[in-house]
């Protein structure tokens, strides 16, 4: 999908394995007291040096980005440190409006305000993005927490209070994959929760209106970082709307990148 973007500028990639010879000379590693201990900033200084090189190489493009943003994509991805949507999909700065939360969940409209649906409102109504992509991934700790929840469990955990948004995915997984072991159920729910989030997107009036008019399309994506594959699919709005009362969704255009 990212390859379909008409780039307004060309950016050099951020170097991943720069040697120290490629970096600006850094001052001797300093130490700062944090909670009574000494934390050396060598790693931060190294990252800072890489960013300076990247910024210098792409200065003109960053100047253009300072004037405003007009991304075509909105991406809702997991906060997991192993899953960087821009790295996976090849987005450059300015191409994707990205929101990350635990387990890449989209709460339904009736749940009320949250950071995720505030971002949805801005991206769809103000930025007028053309694509929304919900990206899940393998071995998701948030989905594992969801699948580990007990029925009627009361908890003060912020994590459980959030992942309960995916309760419909959990219920459908339990029904469809009851013969599988817990780990396999988690793998199943990782994809099922993406599709339930796609359905939740349609509960937002301004999203369903634009999808119905063909101005916006919504997609699911699944990144397996074990075998380095990315699976992408599209919610079939017309078929799904026809089956709305049954709660059954329809997908199309499924493909896998590796």
N, C-alpha and C positions, 0 to 999 in steps of 0.2 A: 504493500500500500504506500509506504513512504516513497517508493520509487516513482509514484504517480505525481508527486508534488513538482510544480514548476518552480524551480529555485530562483529566488530574486537575487541571490548572491552566491558566490562560491567560497566555501570555507575550507581551510586546510584542517585535516584531522588533528585532534589533540594527541600528541605523542604519548604512547603508553609505556615504552621502555627506554626512555631517554637516558643516556649515560650522564654522569656528572659533568663530563666535558661539554655537553650540550647546554648546560644550564648556566644562568648568571651566577657569578661568584657570590656565595652566601656568607654572611658573617659567621663566626664560630658559633657552634650550637650553644644556645643559651638555655637556662633553666628557669622556670617560673614556679613559685610555690603554689600548689593546688592541694587544698585540704591537708596542709602540713607536710606534703611530700614534694619531691622535685620531679617535674615532668619535662623531659627534653623535647624540644620542638623540631627535631631533625626531620621527621616525616612531613610536618606541616610546611617547613621551609622548602622541602623538595617539591611538594605539590604547588607551592607558590611560584617556584621557578618555572615549572612546566606551564602554568597558566600565563605567566608573563610572556613566554615565547609564543604561545598560542594567540594571545591578544595582539601582540605586535604583528604577527603574520596576517591577521584578519581585521586590522584596525578599521579599514574603510567600511567593511560590512557591519561592524559594531556601531559605527557612526550612523549608518542608515537605520539600524534597529533602534537607535535612541529616539528616532522620530515617531515610532509607533510600532504596533504589532498587527499582523493580519494572518494568523495561522489558519490553515485549512483543516487541521486535525485537532481534536481533543482526545487525549489518552488518559484513561483511568487505570492506574497500575498499582501493584503492591509496593509497600514501603520496604520490602526485603532488600537488603544491601546487594544481593546477588543478581537482582533484576533491574537493570537500568534501561528503561524503554528507548531512550535516545540512542544508546549503544546498540541495542538489539535491532532496532528498525532503521537506523541510519539517519535519524532526524538531526538537522543542524539548528542552531539557535534561531528562533523566530518561526519555525515550521510547525511546532506542535505545542499546544497548551496542555500541560501535564499536571495531573492531580495524582498523588500517591497516598494510599491509606492501607491499613492492615487488611489483607486478603482481597484487595481491589474490589470492594463491595460498593454497590449503588443502592442506597436506601430508597424505598418507595416514597412517592410524593407526600402521602398522608403522614409519614413519620415526622414531618416538620423540618425546621432548619438544621443544617449541618454544613461543615466546610465543603463537603463534596457537592451537595446540591446548590450551594451558593456559587461554586465554580461552574457548575453546569449552566446555571442561569446566565452568568456572565459570558461564558463561551458561546452559548447558542444565541442569545439575544443581542449581545453587544458585539462580540467578535464575529458572529455569524459563521462559525465553523461548518464545514460540509460533511465531516465524518466524525463519529464518536467511536473510539476503539477501547473496549474493556480487555485488559491483558492480565491473565492469570499465569501461574507457573507451577512447576513440579515442586514437591516437598514444601508446600506452603504451611508455615506454622500457624497462621490464622485459621486456615481451613481445618487443620488438625485440632485446634482449640474448639472450633465449631462442632466437629464430629465427636469430640470428647465430652461435650455437655450432656448432662443428664436431664431427662424430662422433668419439668416443673422445678428445676434447680434455681434457687435464689442465690445470687452472688454479688459481692461488692466489687468484683473485678471489672475494671474498665474494659479489658479485652473482651470478656464474655458479654458485657453490655453492648459492645459494638458488633461482635461477630454474629449475635443473634439476628441481625439483619438478614443473614443468610439461612434462616431457619427453614424456609421452603425448599432450598437446595438440600439441606440435611434430611428432611423428611422424604423427599423423592429419592435420594440416594439410598436411604435405609430400605425403602420399598423395592427399588429396582436392583439393588446389589446386596441383599441380605445374605446371600450365599457366599459372599466374598469375605476375606479376612479384613481386619481393620485398616491395614495399610492400603489395600486395594480400594476399599471404600473411600479413603481419603483422596486417592488419585481420581476416582470417579467424581467425587464432589468438587474437586478443583475445577473441572470443566462445567459441571452442572451449575455451580454458583455463578459462573460467567454468564450462562444463558439466562439464569434467573435475574441477574443484574440487567441484561438486555431487556427483559420484560418489564423490569422496574422503571427503566428509562421511559417507556411508553406511558407510564402513569403521570408524567409531567406534561401538562397541556401544551406548552410551547414546543416541546420536543415532538409529541405525536402529531401536532399540526404540521410541522415542517417535514416530518418523515412522510406523512400522507400526501403532501404536495410535491414530494420528490426533491426537496431542497436539502435534505439531511438523510444520511444513511448510518445505521448503527451496526457495529461489527464486534465479534469476539476474537480473541487471540490467546494462544496457550504456548508458553515458552518452556521447553524441557531442557534445562541446562545440563542434564546428564549426557544426552546424546546431541545437544546443540541443534535442536530442530524447533521451528516455529510453525504452529498450525493456525490458520486464519479461516474464519467463516463469516457469513453475513446473515442477519436476521431477515427472514422473508416476511416483510410487513403485511402484505396482502393475505397470505396464507395464515399467518398468526392471528390477524384480526378476525378472519372468518371463524377461527377456532377459539376465540377469546373466552367464551363462556366455559369451555372445557379445561382451560388452563394449559392447553397443549401449544407448544411453539413449533415453528418450522424454520429450518436453516437452509441456506443455499451457498453456492460458490465456495465450497470447502477446498482448501489447498494447503499443502505443507511445504515449507521452505527448509532447506538444510545447508 
